[in-house]
Amino acid sequence: MTDLRKIIKLSPEVVGHIAAGEVVERPAAVVKELVENSMDAGATAITVDIRDGGLTLVRVVDNGSGIGDSELRMAFERHATSKLRTQEDLQRIGTLGFRGEALASIAAVAKVTLATRVRGAQSGMQVQNDGGQITDIRPAACAEGATIWVKDLFFNAPVRRKFMKKPAQETQQVADLMQRLILSHPEISFRFVAEGKPVFFSPGDGKQETALMSVWGINTLRLLTRVEGGERGLLLSGFVGVGEAARGNRSQQLFFLNGRAMKSQLLSQAVEEACRQRVMIGRFPVCALYLTLPYETVDVNVHPNKWEVRFQDERGVAEAVRNLVQDVLSLGAAQVTPPPLFVPPAQPAGAEARISRSEPADSQPAAMPQPIPAPIPPQRFSVRSPAWEQGAVLEQRPANVPALEEVQVPLAEPEQLHAAEHVPELALTPVRLIGAAFNTYILYESGDTICLCDQHAMHERLMFDRLMKAYDTGAIAQTLLLPQAVELSYREYGSFVEHRELLSQAGFDAEDFGEQTVRLRTVPMMLGQPQAESSFREALDELAATGALSDDKRLEKIIMASCKQAVKGGERLPDEALIALVRGVLEGNVTPTCPHGRPLMMQLTRTELEKRFQRIPG
């Protein structure tokens, strides 16, 4: 016979522990509930102080409205809140908290002390709650607002305490949470202290960029693009980072809805779709986006942790976010000019187009023609001589592209314009540089042949071959020309401290420089100065996520490194750099395509050119 147990009503203690298991998952959940209560109370300054990852102590201090004397006992009862009145209020929740479970759940598994004074009162009150039982309540001298101490978390729930991670890992969880809370309300001044050391501070000036700088640093902020607009009843603002700002994971994709920090796979996908053409494979855009929607069109009452949100029109919200981000990035791509590797010479005032011609060594330079109107935009196409470059300042030379003393390179002699199938070994022939079309395609003449070369593809091939050779010979690290100071986030710095030995074995030699900054001296051989910082951060992210550095994607990493280090299309290079690229490819007998498979050069003979202009029979 089946053993049927009688239905009983659970005791308040058991009910409290069950609720605490849902609401108080770990110390970070305690911080979240308490800070959100402070924000709902109108606080403009909030301090969070933790010890041992929050297991020993969580202290939250705010200057909010405080709790009245007559409400102190009720504040620790379940389902007691000042944020809801009627069922209809659930349809348009505008506060961060609303269930009335936080204090009761926290007190059920910890020792809690609350000191509070309402604004304008002469004195305050202090209440002690241990394990869900109020043991003391009395008048106290305290500042306006509230101060709450949560000690010995899970002291009466040993099973739950066993599942807690190391204090450093729990601290990181709290730091990630504080990052979101700081960004969610830039108008509130936050101070976060862990183990007696300050971690984050935001001034609360109401500016998104200031809050972002306080948690991500100024270097990251400089790489971001401002997003602002509206579509389909949605208002969107914030920042998006692609290109160099992209990361190896989604940890820096942050979303905020009506002042509430949230996690949304839907929005992550929308942002990634918008940035697809601007982020390399295996990388993810970073963002801090603020959404504003009518309260009645969203449901935040999905889970006790309140991270999840449901949209009434999920498809419409996703499309609006994707469109707004995509439009802003497209506009930004047209407006933003990255700093060039080489500083171009100054153009004479009033000159629209200026053409000079490089002559063979045995001829005299042609006279400089007067400025003339040109149907093409200035600096789109130039034909220049070394004399034209006199006075130019070389700020930085592309890696692996040395200056040349002579202009002599081996040259092929194909019969028509085509993507070269191979680069044959030919005798040296005099070469005359014509110039660069669109600051992207190198043009030079040799004998009866004109060659067009993609400067980025050529440099990328040379870099790829060099890096592959270095890796295959067992070279682990290369020393940076100048040690690089890298400002790390709290999460990155924690990963650096914990995994210094693994980083050193991989080729990253760095030393602590103070204030969450490290001094990077070497990087893996497959990397280089241009991407030293980004690669170091990527390694820290991987270590934080997996505790190890994978070598499975070696080829992908080398291709990515060669692409990043190569000069870009649109960058203006001096003649010696252009010739060095051509010479490096032809003398090196390299594969005639870049690592992605694009051709390096195309060629046109004089015969083919004259046929096309009908100077000779076709």
C-alpha positions in Angstrom: 0.0 0.0 0.0 1.3 3.4 -1.0 2.5 5.5 1.9 0.5 8.7 1.7 1.8 11.5 3.8 -0.5 14.0 5.3 -0.6 17.5 3.9 0.7 20.0 6.5 1.3 23.7 6.6 5.0 24.6 6.5 6.4 26.5 9.4 7.4 30.1 8.9 11.1 29.0 9.3 10.9 26.4 6.5 9.0 28.9 4.3 11.7 31.5 4.9 14.5 29.1 4.0 12.7 28.1 0.8 12.2 31.7 -0.2 15.8 32.5 0.7 16.9 29.6 -1.6 15.2 31.4 -4.5 16.1 35.0 -3.7 19.5 34.6 -1.9 21.5 32.4 -4.2 24.9 33.8 -3.3 26.4 37.1 -1.8 25.9 38.9 -5.1 22.2 38.3 -4.8 22.2 39.9 -1.3 24.0 43.0 -2.7 21.6 43.2 -5.6 18.5 43.1 -3.4 19.8 45.6 -0.8 21.2 48.1 -3.4 17.9 48.0 -5.4 16.1 48.8 -2.2 18.3 51.8 -1.7 17.8 53.0 -5.2 14.0 52.6 -4.8 14.3 54.7 -1.6 15.6 57.6 -3.6 19.3 57.3 -2.6 21.7 59.5 -4.5 24.8 58.0 -2.9 25.3 54.3 -2.1 28.3 52.5 -0.6 28.8 48.7 -0.8 31.5 47.1 1.4 32.1 43.3 1.4 34.5 40.9 3.2 35.4 37.4 2.1 33.4 37.7 -1.1 30.4 38.8 1.0 30.2 35.6 3.1 31.5 37.2 6.2 30.1 40.7 5.7 28.0 42.7 3.3 27.5 46.4 4.3 25.3 48.7 2.3 25.0 52.4 3.2 22.6 54.8 1.5 21.2 58.3 1.9 17.7 57.4 0.9 14.4 58.1 2.6 14.9 55.5 5.4 12.3 53.4 7.2 9.9 54.8 9.8 10.0 53.5 13.4 6.5 51.9 13.1 7.5 50.0 9.9 10.7 48.4 11.1 9.2 45.1 12.2 7.0 44.8 9.1 10.0 45.4 6.9 11.3 42.0 7.8 8.0 40.2 7.2 7.5 38.3 3.9 5.4 40.1 1.2 5.7 43.4 3.0 6.6 46.3 0.6 6.0 50.0 0.0 6.2 49.6 -3.8 2.9 48.0 -4.7 -0.7 48.8 -3.6 -3.0 47.0 -6.0 -3.0 44.2 -8.5 -3.1 46.8 -11.3 0.3 48.0 -10.1 1.8 44.7 -11.3 1.0 45.6 -14.9 3.2 48.7 -14.8 6.1 48.1 -12.4 8.4 51.0 -12.2 10.4 50.1 -9.2 13.4 47.7 -9.0 11.9 45.7 -6.2 8.2 44.8 -5.7 7.8 41.4 -4.1 8.6 42.3 -0.5 10.8 39.2 0.0 14.3 40.6 0.1 14.9 41.5 3.8 12.9 38.5 5.0 14.8 36.1 2.8 18.2 37.5 3.7 17.5 37.6 7.4 16.4 33.9 7.3 19.9 32.8 6.4 22.1 35.5 8.0 22.6 37.8 10.9 21.2 41.2 9.9 21.5 44.6 11.6 19.6 47.6 10.2 20.1 51.2 11.3 17.9 53.8 9.7 16.7 57.3 10.1 14.0 59.0 8.0 14.7 62.4 6.6 14.1 65.2 9.0 14.0 63.0 12.1 16.1 63.8 15.2 17.1 60.2 15.8 16.9 56.8 14.2 16.3 53.2 15.1 18.4 50.0 15.0 17.0 46.4 14.7 18.8 43.1 14.9 17.5 40.0 13.1 19.3 36.7 13.4 18.0 33.8 11.3 14.6 35.4 10.8 14.0 36.3 14.4 14.1 39.9 15.7 16.3 39.8 18.8 16.7 43.6 19.5 15.1 46.9 18.4 16.1 50.2 20.0 16.8 53.9 19.3 20.2 54.7 17.7 22.2 57.6 16.5 22.7 57.2 12.8 22.7 59.2 9.6 19.7 59.8 7.4 19.0 56.9 5.1 19.8 53.3 6.0 22.8 51.2 6.8 22.5 47.4 6.8 25.0 44.8 7.9 24.6 41.2 6.7 27.0 38.9 8.6 27.7 35.2 8.4 25.7 34.5 5.3 24.2 31.0 5.3 25.4 30.4 8.9 22.2 28.3 9.5 22.3 26.8 6.0 25.6 24.8 5.9 24.6 22.9 2.7 24.1 26.1 0.7 27.4 27.5 2.1 29.3 24.4 0.9 28.3 25.3 -2.7 29.8 28.8 -2.5 32.9 29.4 -4.6 36.2 30.8 -3.3 36.0 34.3 -1.8 37.9 35.8 -4.8 35.3 34.3 -7.2 32.4 35.5 -5.1 34.0 38.9 -5.0 34.1 38.8 -8.8 30.4 38.0 -9.0 29.7 41.0 -6.8 32.0 43.2 -8.9 30.2 42.2 -12.1 26.9 43.0 -10.4 28.1 46.4 -9.2 29.2 47.2 -12.7 25.7 46.7 -14.0 24.2 48.7 -11.1 26.5 51.6 -11.6 25.7 51.8 -15.3 22.0 51.4 -14.7 21.7 54.7 -12.9 24.5 57.1 -13.8 22.8 59.8 -11.6 23.6 57.9 -8.4 27.1 58.0 -6.9 28.3 54.5 -6.1 31.3 53.3 -4.1 32.3 49.7 -4.0 34.9 48.4 -1.6 36.1 44.8 -1.4 38.4 43.5 1.3 39.1 47.0 2.4 40.3 48.2 -1.1 38.2 50.5 -3.3 37.2 48.9 -6.6 34.7 51.2 -8.3 33.7 54.8 -7.8 31.2 56.7 -9.9 30.5 60.4 -9.2 26.8 60.3 -10.1 26.8 63.2 -12.5 24.1 61.6 -14.6 26.3 61.0 -17.7 26.4 57.5 -19.1 29.9 58.0 -20.4 31.2 58.9 -16.9 29.6 55.8 -15.3 31.0 53.7 -18.1 34.5 55.1 -17.7 34.3 54.4 -14.0 33.9 50.6 -14.6 35.5 50.0 -18.0 38.2 52.7 -18.0 38.9 55.6 -20.3 40.8 53.5 -22.9 37.8 51.3 -23.6 35.5 54.3 -23.7 37.5 55.9 -26.5 36.8 52.9 -28.7 33.1 53.1 -28.4 30.5 54.7 -30.6 27.6 56.6 -29.2 24.1 55.2 -30.0 21.0 57.3 -29.7 17.6 57.2 -31.4 14.1 55.9 -31.3 11.9 53.4 -33.3 8.5 51.7 -32.8 8.0 53.3 -29.4 11.4 52.4 -28.2 14.0 54.9 -27.1 17.6 53.7 -27.2 20.8 55.3 -26.0 24.2 54.1 -25.0 27.5 52.9 -26.5 28.6 50.1 -28.9 32.1 48.9 -29.5 33.4 47.0 -32.6 36.7 46.5 -34.3 39.5 46.8 -31.7 36.9 47.1 -28.9 35.4 43.7 -29.6 36.0 40.9 -27.1 36.3 37.2 -27.1 33.1 36.7 -25.1 29.8 38.4 -24.3 30.7 39.5 -20.7 30.6 43.2 -21.8 27.3 43.2 -23.5 25.1 45.0 -20.9 21.5 46.1 -21.3 19.2 48.3 -19.2 15.5 48.6 -19.4 13.7 51.5 -17.7 16.6 51.8 -15.2 16.8 48.1 -14.6 19.8 46.0 -15.3 18.8 42.9 -17.3 20.1 40.0 -19.3 18.7 39.3 -22.7 19.8 36.8 -25.4 17.3 38.5 -27.7 19.1 41.8 -27.5 22.5 40.3 -27.7 21.6 38.6 -31.0 20.1 41.9 -32.3 23.4 43.8 -31.5 25.6 41.1 -33.0 23.5 41.1 -36.2 23.9 44.8 -36.5 27.7 44.5 -36.0 28.3 41.4 -38.1 30.3 43.2 -40.8 32.5 45.1 -38.3 33.5 42.3 -36.0 35.9 39.4 -36.8 34.8 35.8 -36.5 35.1 34.6 -32.9 34.8 38.1 -31.5 31.8 39.8 -30.0 30.8 43.5 -29.9 30.7 45.3 -26.5 27.8 47.5 -25.6 26.0 49.3 -22.8 22.6 50.1 -24.1 19.7 51.8 -22.3 16.2 51.0 -23.5 13.1 52.9 -22.5 9.7 51.4 -23.1 6.2 51.9 -21.6 6.0 49.9 -18.3 2.8 48.1 -19.5 4.7 46.7 -22.6 7.2 44.7 -20.5 6.9 42.0 -17.9 9.6 42.0 -15.2 7.8 39.6 -12.9 9.3 36.6 -14.5 11.8 35.2 -12.0 12.7 36.0 -8.4 16.1 37.2 -9.4 14.5 39.8 -11.7 17.2 39.5 -14.4 14.8 38.3 -17.0 12.3 40.5 -18.9 9.6 39.6 -21.4 8.6 42.1 -24.1 5.1 42.4 -25.4 6.5 42.8 -28.9 9.8 40.8 -28.9 10.3 40.9 -32.6 9.7 44.6 -32.8 12.1 45.4 -30.0 14.8 43.3 -31.5 14.4 44.9 -35.0 14.4 48.4 -33.5 17.6 47.8 -31.6 19.3 46.1 -34.6 18.3 49.0 -37.0 19.3 51.8 -34.6 22.7 50.2 -33.9 23.3 49.4 -37.5 22.4 52.9 -38.7 24.6 54.6 -36.2 27.6 52.4 -37.0 27.1 52.9 -40.7 27.1 56.7 -40.1 30.1 56.5 -37.8 32.1 54.4 -40.3 31.7 57.1 -42.9 32.7 59.9 -40.5 35.4 58.5 -38.3 38.9 58.5 -39.7 41.3 56.3 -37.8 44.7 57.8 -37.1 47.1 56.9 -39.9 50.3 55.0 -39.5 52.0 57.8 -41.5 51.4 61.5 -41.4 50.7 62.7 -45.0 52.4 65.9 -46.2 50.4 69.1 -45.9 48.5 70.1 -49.0 48.9 73.7 -50.4 46.0 75.9 -49.5 43.4 76.0 -52.3 44.8 73.0 -54.2 42.1 70.6 -55.3 44.3 68.1 -57.0 48.1 68.1 -57.6 49.8 65.6 -59.9 53.5 64.8 -60.0 55.3 62.2 -61.9 58.1 59.9 -60.9 60.7 59.6 -63.7 63.3 57.0 -64.4 66.6 57.7 -62.7 68.3 58.9 -65.9 65.7 61.6 -66.6 64.9 65.0 -65.2 61.9 65.5 -63.0 59.0 67.1 -64.8 57.8 70.5 -63.7 55.0 70.6 -61.2 51.8 71.6 -63.0 49.5 74.2 -61.6 46.5 73.2 -59.5 43.6 72.3 -61.8 40.0 71.3 -61.1 39.6 67.6 -60.9 36.5 65.4 -61.3 37.7 63.1 -58.5 37.9 64.0 -54.8 41.2 65.2 -53.5 43.6 62.6 -52.2 41.6 59.7 -53.7 44.3 59.0 -56.3 47.8 60.4 -56.4 50.8 59.9 -58.6 53.8 61.1 -56.7 57.6 61.2 -56.7 60.1 61.1 -53.8 60.4 64.9 -54.2 56.7 65.3 -53.6 57.2 63.5 -50.2 59.9 65.8 -49.0 59.2 67.2 -45.6 56.8 64.3 -44.7 57.1 63.1 -41.2 57.0 59.3 -40.7 55.2 58.8 -37.4 55.3 55.0 -37.4 56.4 52.4 -40.1 54.3 49.3 -40.6 55.7 46.2 -39.0 58.0 44.2 -41.2 58.1 46.9 -43.9 61.6 48.5 -43.9 62.6 51.4 -46.0 64.5 50.6 -49.2 67.6 52.4 -50.6 66.9 51.3 -54.2 63.9 50.7 -56.3 64.8 47.4 -57.9 62.4 44.4 -57.7 61.9 41.2 -59.8 59.0 41.6 -62.1 56.6 39.2 -63.9 55.5 39.7 -67.5 51.9 38.4 -67.9 50.1 39.2 -71.1 46.8 40.4 -69.7 45.0 41.9 -66.7 44.3 39.0 -64.3 44.7 37.7 -60.8 48.1 36.2 -60.8 48.1 32.4 -60.4 51.7 32.4 -59.2 54.6 34.8 -58.6 57.4 33.5 -60.8 61.1 34.1 -60.1 62.2 36.7 -62.6 65.3 38.8 -63.2 65.6 42.1 -61.6 64.2 45.0 -63.7 64.0 48.7 -63.0 60.7 49.7 -61.4 59.1 53.1 -61.4 56.5 53.8 -58.7 53.4 55.5 -60.1 51.5 56.0 -56.9 48.5 54.6 -55.0 44.9 54.6 -56.1 42.5 55.4 -53.3 45.4 55.0 -50.8 44.7 51.3 -51.2 46.1 49.9 -54.5 49.8 50.3 -55.3 50.6 51.1 -59.0 54.0 50.6 -60.4 55.5 50.3 -63.9 58.3 48.0 -65.1 59.1 47.6 -68.7 55.9 47.0 -70.6 53.9 46.0 -67.5 51.7 48.0 -65.1 50.9 46.2 -61.8 48.1 46.9 -59.3 48.6 45.6 -55.8 46.4 45.5 -52.7 48.6 47.0 -50.0 46.6 45.4 -47.1 46.5 41.9 -48.7 50.3 42.1 -49.5 51.3 43.1 -46.0 48.9 40.6 -44.5 50.5 37.8 -46.5 54.0 38.9 -45.4 53.0 39.1 -41.8 51.2 35.7 -41.9 54.3 34.0 -43.3 56.6 35.5 -40.7 54.3 34.6 -37.8 53.8 31.0 -39.0 57.6 30.6 -39.4 58.2 32.0 -35.9 55.6 29.7 -34.4 56.9 26.6 -36.2 60.4 27.3 -35.0 59.3 27.2 -31.4 59.6 30.9 -30.6 57.3 31.6 -27.7 57.4 35.3 -27.0 58.6 38.5 -28.5 59.6 41.6 -26.5 57.7 44.8 -27.2 59.7 47.8 -28.3 58.2 49.7 -25.4 56.6 48.1 -22.4 52.8 48.8 -22.5 50.8 49.9 -19.5 47.4 48.2 -19.6 44.5 49.4 -17.4 42.5 46.3 -16.4 38.9 45.9 -15.2 38.4 44.3 -11.8 37.5 41.0 -13.5 40.6 41.1 -15.7 42.9 42.1 -12.9 41.6 39.2 -10.8 42.3 36.8 -13.7 45.8 38.2 -14.1 46.6 37.7 -10.4 45.3 34.2 -10.4 46.8 33.0 -13.6 50.2 34.8 -13.9 52.1 31.5 -14.4 49.9 30.3 -17.2 50.1 33.7 -18.9 53.9 33.6 -18.7 54.0 30.1 -20.2 51.9 31.4 -23.1 54.3 34.3 -23.8 52.7 37.1 -21.8 55.2 38.7 -19.4 53.6 41.3 -17.3 54.1 42.9 -13.9 51.8 44.5 -11.5 52.0 48.3 -11.9 49.5 49.3 -9.2 45.8 50.5 -9.4 44.7 47.5 -11.5 47.3 48.4 -14.1 49.9 46.0 -15.4 53.1 46.6 -17.4 53.2 44.3 -20.4 56.7 43.5 -21.7 56.3 40.5 -24.0 53.5 38.9 -26.0 53.3 35.5 -27.8 55.3 35.4 -31.1 52.1 35.3 -33.2 51.1 38.7 -31.9 52.7 42.1 -32.0 52.7 45.6 -30.6 49.5 46.8 -32.4 47.3 44.2 -30.7 49.3 43.5 -27.6 46.7 45.0 -25.3 43.6 43.4 -27.0 45.2 40.0 -27.1 46.3 40.2 -23.5 42.7 41.1 -22.5 41.4 38.2 -24.6 43.7 35.8 -22.8 42.4 37.1 -19.4 38.8 36.7 -20.5 39.5 33.1 -21.6 41.3 32.3 -18.3 38.4 33.8 -16.3 35.9 31.7 -18.2 37.8 28.3 -18.5 40.9 28.6 -16.3 43.1 27.6 -19.3 44.4 28.9 -22.6 43.4 26.8 -25.6 45.8 26.3 -28.6 43.1 24.7 -30.8 42.6 27.9 -32.8 46.3 28.6 -33.5 45.8 29.1 -37.3 42.8 31.4 -36.7 44.7 33.4 -34.2 47.7 33.9 -36.5 45.4 34.9 -39.4 43.7 37.4 -37.1 47.0 38.7 -35.9 48.4 39.2 -39.4 45.2 41.0 -40.5 45.3 43.3 -37.5 49.0 44.2 -37.9 48.8 44.8 -41.6 48.4 48.3 -43.0 44.8 49.0 -43.9 43.2 50.0 -47.1 42.9 53.8 -47.2 46.0 54.4 -45.2 48.4 56.8 -46.9 51.9 55.3 -47.1 55.2 56.8 -48.2 56.9 55.5 -51.4 59.5 53.5 -49.5 56.8 51.6 -47.7 54.9 50.9 -50.9 58.1 49.6 -52.6 59.0 47.5 -49.6 55.7 45.7 -49.8 56.1 44.9 -53.5 59.6 43.8 -53.0 58.8 41.7 -50.0 56.2 39.8 -52.0 58.1 39.3 -55.2 61.5 38.5 -53.8 60.0 36.3 -51.2 58.2 34.1 -53.7 55.1 34.0 -51.5 51.7 32.6 -52.1 49.9 35.1 -54.4 46.9 35.4 -52.1 46.3 36.7 -48.6 45.4 34.2 -45.8 41.8 34.8 -46.6 42.2 33.9 -50.3 42.1 37.3 -51.9 44.6 38.0 -54.7 47.6 40.2 -54.0 48.1 41.8 -57.4 46.7 42.2 -61.0 48.8 43.0 -64.0 48.3 44.8 -67.3 50.7 44.7 -70.2 51.3 47.6 -72.5 50.1 45.5 -75.4 46.8 44.8 -73.7 46.4 48.5 -72.7 46.9 49.6 -76.3 44.4 47.0 -77.6 41.8 48.4 -75.2 42.4 51.9 -76.4 42.3 50.6 -80.0 45.8 51.9 -80.8 46.6 48.6 -82.2 44.4 45.8 -83.7 42.7 43.6 -81.1 
